[in-house]
Amino acid sequence: MDRNRRIFLRNAARIGLVMASMPFVTSCGGITRNNRNMGDGTNMGALQDIIGPEGVGILRLASLAPSGHNTQPWTVTIIDPTHWIIGSDPSRWLQVVDPENREMMLSIGAFLENLILAAGYFGYAVNPKIIAETAKSPEIIHITLTKGKESQEDGILHAMRARRTVKMGLFTKELASEDFKYITNADSERLYYFPPKSREGKYLTEGTLEANRLQAYRAPAQEELADWIRWSYDDARQHRDGLTPASLDITGLVGWYVRTFYDRSNVLTKGFREATMKKVTEQVSNHGGWIVMTSDGTSLPVLLETGRRFQRMFLQVRERMIGIHPMTQMLEETSSSHQIAQELGVNGTVQFIVRTGYLKSYPEPVSLRRPVSWFTRS
C-alpha cells in the first residue's frame, strides 16, 4: 500500500470515527452477537445442570441490557436453582467517568428489568430484594424465582434481542405526543421531552457538546476509554465486551482499516480527539429532540428502579421507529446534576439525557455479549 493511500485511509478513519455517548453504547465491528464461531464459553454444561436451560436462557436475555462502555458489570452467584445474587465486578467499574457507580447501578437496574421480563416469559415470578449497603457493595440484589406464572408471548424476547442504541440517521422531526407517551409508559412525572429548537433543547445541545469536549481532552477519561475499545477481531473474540468498530459506526473499508491497524494508542492521539468532536458536533446538530429522565433522589433503590424504567422505555422505542442515543457526558462532567434540573425546569435528579429521533429503518443489533458462564459462579 503506497504512502498516499495509507494517509487517505488514516484520515478517512478519523473522519468516520463515532465517539458518541459511552454510557449504554455497545457493539463490535467485523463480528456480531450471533456469530456462530464465537461459542457459548466454557462450563455451560455444568451451569445447565444447576439452573437448567430455562435459567441459562433467563440470564442470557438479562445480559442483553446496556452498560457504560459495554463493560457488562454484572455478576450472578447461584445459591441454588431458584435463589441467585446479582452483584457487580469491580474490574468493570468506570472509576474515572463514573466514580460513584451511579451509572453502574443504573445498568444493574436495566439488567434486573431484563431478568424479570425473561423470567416471566419462562413462567417464573421474580422477587428481588436489595441487599447492598452502598453502590460499591459486591452483592446487590437477592433473587428468588417461583415457577407458576403464566408465560408471556414471544414479543418481549424480540424486544430484548433487537434493542439497539442508534446514533446515526435520526430525523429532525419532533416526536409526536402520542408516541412519547407510548414509549415512556405514560411516566410523565419523571420523563420529559424537549424539541431541539426549544430553549431547553438548545441548552442540552450546547451542554452535551461542551461536556464531550471536556471529556475528550481529559486524559484519564481517554485512558479509561482506551481500555474498553476492542479494535481487532481477536480482541473482540477474547473479551466479548467493550466498544468496537461497529458500535462506533465504522464500517466498510474504513472499518477494515481500523480493525487491522488501530490499537489502544490511537485513542490517545490528537487526531482521535478531533474526530470525536467532529462527529459529536454532527450528532447534536441532527436529531428530533432530547428525552430527560429524572429520579426522586439517588438512593440505591431509586437508582435501580430508574435503570429498570429506562430499560422499559428502551424496549418500546423500536415499535414506533424511534431511535434513542444516551449522551450523559453532561452528568459525568458537571459537578451538580441539580443545576441541570434547574436549567431545564424539571423535578428530581437528572439520571439520563437521551438524544432521540424517528428512523426510516431500524438497524439490527451488533453488540457482543459475554457467555452466561463468564459472569456466573456457584
SULNOR-V196498 format. One record per residue. RES is the residue in three letters. SS is DSSP state (hx for helix, st for strand, lp for the rest). D_CENTER is the distance of its C-alpha to the mean C-alpha in Angstrom with 2 decimals. Layout:
res->RES ss->SS d_center->D_CENTER
res->RES ss->SS d_center->D_CENTER
//
This chain:
res->MET ss->lp d_center->37.32
res->ASP ss->lp d_center->39.23
res->ARG ss->hx d_center->38.18
res->ASN ss->hx d_center->37.65
res->ARG ss->hx d_center->35.40
res->ARG ss->hx d_center->33.31
res->ILE ss->hx d_center->33.05
res->PHE ss->hx d_center->32.06
res->LEU ss->hx d_center->29.21
res->ARG ss->hx d_center->28.01
res->ASN ss->hx d_center->28.10
res->ALA ss->hx d_center->26.47
res->ALA ss->hx d_center->23.56
res->ARG ss->hx d_center->23.22
res->ILE ss->hx d_center->23.50
res->GLY ss->hx d_center->20.96
res->LEU ss->lp d_center->18.31
res->VAL ss->lp d_center->15.08
res->MET ss->lp d_center->13.44
res->ALA ss->lp d_center->11.55
res->SER ss->lp d_center->8.88
res->MET ss->lp d_center->7.72
res->PRO ss->lp d_center->5.40
res->PHE ss->lp d_center->1.73
res->VAL ss->lp d_center->4.19
res->THR ss->lp d_center->5.98
res->SER ss->st d_center->9.64
res->CYS ss->lp d_center->13.20
res->GLY ss->lp d_center->16.40
res->GLY ss->lp d_center->19.58
res->ILE ss->lp d_center->18.35
res->THR ss->lp d_center->16.02
res->ARG ss->lp d_center->14.72
res->ASN ss->lp d_center->18.12
res->ASN ss->lp d_center->20.28
res->ARG ss->lp d_center->23.29
res->ASN ss->lp d_center->24.21
res->MET ss->lp d_center->21.23
res->GLY ss->lp d_center->22.70
res->ASP ss->lp d_center->21.64
res->GLY ss->lp d_center->22.49
res->THR ss->lp d_center->25.48
res->ASN ss->lp d_center->26.99
res->MET ss->hx d_center->25.57
res->GLY ss->hx d_center->29.15
res->ALA ss->hx d_center->29.68
res->LEU ss->hx d_center->26.49
res->GLN ss->hx d_center->27.56
res->ASP ss->hx d_center->30.96
res->ILE ss->hx d_center->29.58
res->ILE ss->hx d_center->27.10
res->GLY ss->hx d_center->28.09
res->PRO ss->hx d_center->26.26
res->GLU ss->hx d_center->24.92
res->GLY ss->hx d_center->23.38
res->VAL ss->hx d_center->21.75
res->GLY ss->hx d_center->20.52
res->ILE ss->hx d_center->19.03
res->LEU ss->hx d_center->17.11
res->ARG ss->hx d_center->16.01
res->LEU ss->hx d_center->14.54
res->ALA ss->hx d_center->13.01
res->SER ss->lp d_center->11.18
res->LEU ss->lp d_center->9.33
res->ALA ss->lp d_center->6.98
res->PRO ss->lp d_center->3.19
res->SER ss->lp d_center->3.93
res->GLY ss->hx d_center->5.44
res->HIS ss->hx d_center->7.14
res->ASN ss->hx d_center->6.12
res->THR ss->lp d_center->9.00
res->GLN ss->lp d_center->9.01
res->PRO ss->lp d_center->11.33
res->TRP ss->st d_center->13.04
res->THR ss->st d_center->16.66
res->VAL ss->st d_center->19.05
res->THR ss->st d_center->22.77
res->ILE ss->st d_center->25.08
res->ILE ss->st d_center->28.13
res->ASP ss->st d_center->29.61
res->PRO ss->lp d_center->28.56
res->THR ss->lp d_center->27.72
res->HIS ss->st d_center->26.74
res->TRP ss->st d_center->23.50
res->ILE ss->st d_center->21.93
res->ILE ss->st d_center->18.19
res->GLY ss->st d_center->17.78
res->SER ss->st d_center->15.76
res->ASP ss->lp d_center->16.63
res->PRO ss->hx d_center->17.81
res->SER ss->hx d_center->17.55
res->ARG ss->hx d_center->13.73
res->TRP ss->lp d_center->13.78
res->LEU ss->lp d_center->13.17
res->GLN ss->lp d_center->16.67
res->VAL ss->lp d_center->17.11
res->VAL ss->lp d_center->14.37
res->ASP ss->lp d_center->13.78
res->PRO ss->lp d_center->17.34
res->GLU ss->lp d_center->17.63
res->ASN ss->lp d_center->14.54
res->ARG ss->hx d_center->13.63
res->GLU ss->hx d_center->9.87
res->MET ss->hx d_center->10.33
res->MET ss->hx d_center->12.33
res->LEU ss->hx d_center->9.99
res->SER ss->hx d_center->7.63
res->ILE ss->hx d_center->11.05
res->GLY ss->hx d_center->11.93
res->ALA ss->hx d_center->9.32
res->PHE ss->hx d_center->10.67
res->LEU ss->hx d_center->14.07
res->GLU ss->hx d_center->13.84
res->ASN ss->hx d_center->13.15
res->LEU ss->hx d_center->15.94
res->ILE ss->hx d_center->18.29
res->LEU ss->hx d_center->17.91
res->ALA ss->hx d_center->18.40
res->ALA ss->hx d_center->21.30
res->GLY ss->hx d_center->22.80
res->TYR ss->hx d_center->22.86
res->PHE ss->lp d_center->24.86
res->GLY ss->lp d_center->27.11
res->TYR ss->st d_center->26.03
res->ALA ss->st d_center->25.74
res->VAL ss->st d_center->23.52
res->ASN ss->st d_center->24.81
res->PRO ss->st d_center->22.29
res->LYS ss->st d_center->23.97
res->ILE ss->st d_center->22.40
res->ILE ss->lp d_center->24.30
res->ALA ss->lp d_center->22.56
res->GLU ss->lp d_center->24.62
res->THR ss->lp d_center->22.15
res->ALA ss->lp d_center->18.48
res->LYS ss->lp d_center->19.71
res->SER ss->lp d_center->21.56
res->PRO ss->lp d_center->21.00
res->GLU ss->st d_center->21.39
res->ILE ss->st d_center->19.55
res->ILE ss->st d_center->20.30
res->HIS ss->st d_center->23.27
res->ILE ss->st d_center->22.91
res->THR ss->st d_center->26.01
res->LEU ss->st d_center->26.09
res->THR ss->st d_center->29.09
res->LYS ss->st d_center->30.19
res->GLY ss->lp d_center->31.89
res->LYS ss->lp d_center->29.44
res->GLU ss->lp d_center->29.87
res->SER ss->lp d_center->27.35
res->GLN ss->lp d_center->24.98
res->GLU ss->lp d_center->24.98
res->ASP ss->lp d_center->22.99
res->GLY ss->hx d_center->21.04
res->ILE ss->hx d_center->18.37
res->LEU ss->hx d_center->17.89
res->HIS ss->hx d_center->17.54
res->ALA ss->hx d_center->14.97
res->MET ss->hx d_center->12.68
res->ARG ss->hx d_center->13.55
res->ALA ss->hx d_center->13.33
res->ARG ss->lp d_center->10.01
res->ARG ss->lp d_center->8.55
res->THR ss->lp d_center->7.21
res->VAL ss->lp d_center->10.75
res->LYS ss->lp d_center->12.12
res->MET ss->lp d_center->15.67
res->GLY ss->lp d_center->18.48
res->LEU ss->lp d_center->17.86
res->PHE ss->lp d_center->21.33
res->THR ss->lp d_center->22.86
res->LYS ss->lp d_center->24.31
res->GLU ss->lp d_center->23.60
res->LEU ss->lp d_center->22.03
res->ALA ss->lp d_center->24.83
res->SER ss->hx d_center->25.28
res->GLU ss->hx d_center->25.45
res->ASP ss->hx d_center->22.12
res->PHE ss->hx d_center->20.43
res->LYS ss->hx d_center->22.27
res->TYR ss->hx d_center->21.20
res->ILE ss->hx d_center->17.42
res->THR ss->lp d_center->17.59
res->ASN ss->lp d_center->20.03
res->ALA ss->lp d_center->22.63
res->ASP ss->lp d_center->20.93
res->SER ss->lp d_center->22.82
res->GLU ss->lp d_center->23.46
res->ARG ss->lp d_center->19.97
res->LEU ss->st d_center->18.45
res->TYR ss->st d_center->19.91
res->TYR ss->st d_center->20.05
res->PHE ss->st d_center->21.63
res->PRO ss->lp d_center->23.07
res->PRO ss->lp d_center->22.68
res->LYS ss->lp d_center->26.39
res->SER ss->lp d_center->26.73
res->ARG ss->hx d_center->27.46
res->GLU ss->hx d_center->24.20
res->GLY ss->hx d_center->22.30
res->LYS ss->hx d_center->24.18
res->TYR ss->hx d_center->23.51
res->LEU ss->hx d_center->19.73
res->THR ss->hx d_center->20.16
res->GLU ss->hx d_center->22.49
res->GLY ss->hx d_center->20.59
res->THR ss->hx d_center->17.31
res->LEU ss->hx d_center->19.48
res->GLU ss->hx d_center->21.35
res->ALA ss->hx d_center->18.48
res->ASN ss->hx d_center->17.04
res->ARG ss->hx d_center->20.62
res->LEU ss->hx d_center->21.04
res->GLN ss->hx d_center->17.98
res->ALA ss->hx d_center->18.94
res->TYR ss->lp d_center->22.40
res->ARG ss->lp d_center->21.66
res->ALA ss->hx d_center->22.58
res->PRO ss->hx d_center->20.84
res->ALA ss->hx d_center->17.42
res->GLN ss->hx d_center->18.14
res->GLU ss->hx d_center->19.44
res->GLU ss->hx d_center->16.34
res->LEU ss->hx d_center->14.26
res->ALA ss->hx d_center->17.03
res->ASP ss->hx d_center->16.69
res->TRP ss->lp d_center->13.30
res->ILE ss->st d_center->14.25
res->ARG ss->lp d_center->15.89
res->TRP ss->lp d_center->18.35
res->SER ss->lp d_center->20.70
res->TYR ss->hx d_center->20.86
res->ASP ss->hx d_center->22.35
res->ASP ss->hx d_center->19.62
res->ALA ss->hx d_center->16.96
res->ARG ss->hx d_center->19.36
res->GLN ss->hx d_center->20.14
res->HIS ss->hx d_center->16.77
res->ARG ss->lp d_center->14.52
res->ASP ss->lp d_center->11.40
res->GLY ss->lp d_center->10.37
res->LEU ss->st d_center->10.36
res->THR ss->lp d_center->13.22
res->PRO ss->hx d_center->15.40
res->ALA ss->hx d_center->14.10
res->SER ss->hx d_center->10.58
res->LEU ss->hx d_center->12.88
res->ASP ss->lp d_center->14.98
res->ILE ss->lp d_center->17.89
res->THR ss->lp d_center->20.06
res->GLY ss->hx d_center->23.78
res->LEU ss->hx d_center->26.21
res->VAL ss->hx d_center->24.04
res->GLY ss->hx d_center->21.31
res->TRP ss->hx d_center->24.12
res->TYR ss->hx d_center->25.41
res->VAL ss->hx d_center->22.37
res->ARG ss->hx d_center->21.77
res->THR ss->hx d_center->25.46
res->PHE ss->hx d_center->26.28
res->TYR ss->lp d_center->23.31
res->ASP ss->lp d_center->22.57
res->ARG ss->hx d_center->21.23
res->SER ss->hx d_center->24.07
res->ASN ss->hx d_center->23.08
res->VAL ss->hx d_center->20.05
res->LEU ss->hx d_center->22.64
res->THR ss->lp d_center->25.02
res->LYS ss->hx d_center->26.08
res->GLY ss->hx d_center->25.48
res->PHE ss->hx d_center->21.80
res->ARG ss->hx d_center->21.48
res->GLU ss->hx d_center->23.60
res->ALA ss->hx d_center->21.63
res->THR ss->hx d_center->18.43
res->MET ss->hx d_center->20.32
res->LYS ss->hx d_center->21.94
res->LYS ss->hx d_center->18.82
res->VAL ss->hx d_center->17.24
res->THR ss->hx d_center->20.68
res->GLU ss->hx d_center->20.68
res->GLN ss->hx d_center->17.36
res->VAL ss->hx d_center->18.42
res->SER ss->lp d_center->21.78
res->ASN ss->lp d_center->20.76
res->HIS ss->lp d_center->18.90
res->GLY ss->lp d_center->20.04
res->GLY ss->lp d_center->19.20
res->TRP ss->st d_center->16.85
res->ILE ss->st d_center->15.56
res->VAL ss->st d_center->15.74
res->MET ss->st d_center->15.08
res->THR ss->st d_center->17.39
res->SER ss->st d_center->18.59
res->ASP ss->lp d_center->22.06
res->GLY ss->lp d_center->21.86
res->THR ss->lp d_center->19.64
res->SER ss->lp d_center->21.08
res->LEU ss->hx d_center->19.17
res->PRO ss->hx d_center->19.91
res->VAL ss->hx d_center->18.77
res->LEU ss->hx d_center->15.38
res->LEU ss->hx d_center->14.83
res->GLU ss->hx d_center->16.17
res->THR ss->hx d_center->14.08
res->GLY ss->hx d_center->10.86
res->ARG ss->hx d_center->12.80
res->ARG ss->hx d_center->13.89
res->PHE ss->hx d_center->10.58
res->GLN ss->hx d_center->9.72
res->ARG ss->hx d_center->13.29
res->MET ss->hx d_center->12.99
res->PHE ss->hx d_center->10.08
res->LEU ss->lp d_center->12.49
res->GLN ss->lp d_center->15.33
res->VAL ss->hx d_center->14.65
res->ARG ss->hx d_center->15.59
res->GLU ss->hx d_center->18.99
res->ARG ss->hx d_center->19.84
res->MET ss->lp d_center->18.65
res->ILE ss->st d_center->16.31
res->GLY ss->st d_center->13.29
res->ILE ss->st d_center->10.68
res->HIS ss->st d_center->8.99
res->PRO ss->st d_center->7.81
res->MET ss->lp d_center->10.27
res->THR ss->lp d_center->11.05
res->GLN ss->hx d_center->13.39
res->MET ss->hx d_center->16.25
res->LEU ss->hx d_center->15.32
res->GLU ss->hx d_center->15.03
res->GLU ss->hx d_center->18.24
res->THR ss->lp d_center->20.42
res->SER ss->lp d_center->22.59
res->SER ss->lp d_center->22.46
res->SER ss->hx d_center->19.99
res->HIS ss->hx d_center->23.20
res->GLN ss->hx d_center->24.51
res->ILE ss->hx d_center->21.72
res->ALA ss->hx d_center->22.46
res->GLN ss->hx d_center->26.11
res->GLU ss->hx d_center->25.77
res->LEU ss->hx d_center->23.96
res->GLY ss->lp d_center->26.35
res->VAL ss->lp d_center->23.86
res->ASN ss->lp d_center->24.34
res->GLY ss->lp d_center->22.51
res->THR ss->st d_center->19.88
res->VAL ss->st d_center->17.06
res->GLN ss->st d_center->13.63
res->PHE ss->st d_center->11.45
res->ILE ss->st d_center->12.61
res->VAL ss->st d_center->11.45
res->ARG ss->st d_center->13.32
res->THR ss->st d_center->14.59
res->GLY ss->st d_center->17.43
res->TYR ss->st d_center->19.22
res->LEU ss->lp d_center->19.10
res->LYS ss->lp d_center->22.10
res->SER ss->lp d_center->20.37
res->TYR ss->lp d_center->17.00
res->PRO ss->lp d_center->15.65
res->GLU ss->lp d_center->15.07
res->PRO ss->lp d_center->11.92
res->VAL ss->lp d_center->12.51
res->SER ss->lp d_center->9.82
res->LEU ss->lp d_center->11.78
res->ARG ss->lp d_center->11.87
res->ARG ss->lp d_center->14.46
res->PRO ss->lp d_center->17.44
res->VAL ss->hx d_center->18.02
res->SER ss->hx d_center->21.00
res->TRP ss->hx d_center->19.07
res->PHE ss->hx d_center->17.44
res->THR ss->st d_center->20.42
res->ARG ss->st d_center->23.81
res->SER ss->lp d_center->26.98
//
